């Protein structure tokens, strides 16, 4: 056989084999911490203190989940988190994309000035104390549900991504709509908005994950309003309470009597699973738009 042809045949099967092995190892490295966390969450708490739990619980137990879900405030907090996540995502997409459309139009005289001003806010932040005073004192949003919604209705970074995507759309679409008598809002709502589905799905995922995982806004503005606690804040307090009980217990017997069959490590893992499940459920529906939205929204021809 020709040596060159033999070498080519060897390369044809060698690279796919090495590539497959590498991807399998990468998949295992990526999935192991996730599966291990789930295994710990379903393991008996006292037994989990021994460590060395792999991909399956050594001593199966639902006590960590029972301990978390037995608190009735968790369900109210879950409703608060879910509702604010949906509202923030929808409003952020609408207002951000509408401004992105306006700033993408070349006929808008002050578009460069407004863009520079907004980009500056990404680098020069007012700081925690001025923001707190603005929201709690000036706007009087402290201990209200709107404190979750209003400050999160716009994102400068998301606006830039959406504006870049809109700028790559053919101008002929807008010009033909104007000839037919459509105004700016109708052009935006019936033509531009539907065409932005890939980038909007990507931005929606960013906004939803950020809103769902947020707990600091509850701590800062609604810490005294228990019926407005978010799920993440409730789970954080539950973990802190469990950790304090474990630290206060001086012996293993005392820890068992105090915590039952749960320990901080199993509670922490159960909290992680509970918090991650909604995002894991939503992500597959948006994943097909993710790469396209990022690619088209980040590069301008």
N, C-alpha and C positions, 0 to 999 in steps of 0.2 A: 504493500500500500504506500501511496505517496506520503512522505513524512509531513508535508504541509497539510494535506488533507486529514491525516491522522491527528495532528495537533489541533486542527479546527474542530474535529469531532469530539475530542477530549474537552475542549473549551466549551462546546455546546452543552454538555451535560454537567460539567464541573461548576460553572457559574450558577445555574439554577439550583443545584444542590447546596452550595455554600450560602446562597441568598436565602433559600428556604430555611436552612438551619439557623441562620442569623435572625431571621424574622420570628421564628418560633421562640428562640431565646429572648428576643426583645419583648414579645408578647407575654411570656412567662414573667419576666422582670416587671413588666407594667401591671399585670393582673395580680401578682402574688400579694402585694400590700392590701389590695382591695378585698380579695378573698380571705386573707388572714384577719382583716378587721371584722368581716362578717362572721368568721369562725369564733373570734373572741367574744363578739356580742351575743352569740348563742351558747357560750360556755358558762359553766358554773363559776361564780365570781371567786370563791375561795380557791378552787382548783386552778383558776387562771393565774393566780399569784405564783404558781410553780413555773409558769412560762412554757416555752417550747411547744406552743400550739401551732400547728401547721395550717393545712387547708381545710381541716374539718374539726369541729368541736370535740374535745376529749371527753367532756362530761356535759352532755346537752342540758340546757336550762333556758327557760324563757323569763327568768326572774328579772333580768335587767330591763326587758321591754315592759314587763308588768309594773315594775317600779316607776318607770317613766310615764306610761300611759294610764296608770291609776290616778294620776293628778288630773282632775277635770279641767284645770286651767290650760292644759296642753291643747285640748281640742279648740277652745276659744282662741288661743294664740295661733293655732294652725289656720283658723279661718281668717284672722287678722293678716297673717303673713301671705296667705293665698290671695286674698282680695286686694291687698296693696300691691302685690307682685303683678297681678293682672292689670290693675288700673295704671300703675306706673309704666308698665311696658306699652300699653296702648297709647297713653297720652304722650309718652316720650317719643314713640315712633311718629305720631301725628305731628306734633309741634316741631320736632327736630327735622323731619323730612320736609315739612312745609317751608321752614327757614332755609334748608339746604337747597330747595328748588329756587327760592328767591335769589339766593346768593350765587347760584349757578348761571343766572341770566346775565348776558353781557350788556343788555340794555339798562340794567340796574346801575345807576351812576355810582352809588356809594358802596358797592359790594366789596371792594377791596378794603375800604376803611372799616366796615363792619367786621370783615373777616379778621383783620389784624387785631381789632379790639377784643374779639372773642378768643382768638388764639392766645393773646396775652394772659387771659384768665387761667389758661392751662399751666402757665409758668409762674405767674405771680398770684399766689393765693392769699386771700385776706387773713387766713389763720383761724384757729378754732374759736378763740374768744370773740372776735368780731362776728363770726358766723352765728355763734350762739346768741349774742346780743341782738343781731338782726332778726333771727327767727323767733326767739322767745320774747323779746321786748318790743321791737319795732313792729313785726308782723303779728305778734301775740298768738303764735301757733303752739306754744307749749301746752302739753296735756290735751292735745287734740289729734284726731285721726289725720287731718290735713297736713300735719307736719311730716308725714311719710310721703305724701303725694306731691305737694307744690315744689319743694326743693329738688325733686327728682324728675321734673317734667321736661328737662332739656339737658343735653350733653353736647359739649363743644366737639369732643373727639368724634362722637357718632355723626355729628353734623358734617364734619369734614369728609368722613368716609362716604356718606350718602351723597354729598355734593359732588364728589369726584365721580361717583357712579353715574349721577344724572348728567354730568358734563359730557360723558361718553355716549349718551343717547343721541340719535340723529336729530339735528335741528329741524329737518323736514317734517317730523311728526308734529312739532309745536307750530310751525308755520302753516301747515295745512289745516290744523285745528283753528288757528286764528282766522284763516280765510273763511272757514265755515261759521265764524261768529262766536267761537268759544272764548270765554274770559280766562284770566289767569287761574282762578280757583277751579274752574271746570277742567281746564287743561291738566292741572295738578292732580285733581281727584280722579278723573276718568282715564287719563292717559299715562301720566308720569308715575303715579302711585302704584298702579297694577304692574308696570314694567319694572319697578324696583323690588319685586318680591324676593330675589336672592339676597340682596344686601339688607333688606328690611328683616328677613328671617335671621340673618347673622347678627344684626344689631339687637334684635329682640332677644336672642339667646344671651348676649352679654348683659343686657339690662335686667332680664329676668333672674339670671344667676346672681347678679350683684344685689338685687332687691331681696331675693329669697334668703340670701346668706347674711343680710345686714342685721346686726343687733345693737350697734353702737348708737344709732339714732334713737332707739327705745331707751337705752341707758341714759342718754343725754337729755332727751326732751320729755319722755313719757315714763320715767322711772317711778313716779308717784301715782300713776294711773294704771292699776292692775288689769282693767278690762281692755287696755290698749297694748298690752305686752305682745311682742312678736314671738313666734315659735323659737327662733334662735336665742332670744333673750331668756325665755323660760328654760330651755335646755342648758344654757350656760349657767344659770342659777342652780339647776338641779345638779350639774356636775360639781359646782363649787360647794354645794351643801354636802354631797357625798364625800368629797375630798376632805372637808373639814371634819366630818364624822370619823373618817379613817385616820386622820392625824390625831384626833382626840383619843382614839382607842389605843391603849398601850400594849395590849396582848392580843394574840390571835383569837382567843375565846371571847374577849370583849368585843373585838371587831365583828365576829360572827353574830353575837347577840345584838350589836348595834346596827349592822348593815344587812343582816340576813345572808342571802346567797349572792349579793351583789358587791362589787368592789369598784373603785374609781376607774380601773382599766376597762372593765366590761361595760360600765355605764358610759364611758367616753366612746367606746366603739359602737354601742347601741345608738347613742346620740348621732354619731357620724352617719350611720346607716339610715336612720329616720330622716335626717336632714338632706341626705343625698338622693333618696328614692324619687321624689317628685322631679328633680332635674334629670335623673336617668330615664324616667318615663317620657319626658318631653323631648329630650335630645334627639332620639332617632327620627322624629318627625321633621326636625329642622336640619339634620345633618347633611342632607342632599344639597341644601343651599349654601352650606357653610363655606366650602372651599371656593365656590364660584363667587359668592358675595365678597369674601376677603380679597380675592384676586382682582376682581373688577372694581372694587371700591378703594383700592390702595394704589393703583397705577393709572396714570393719566397719559393718554397718547399725545 
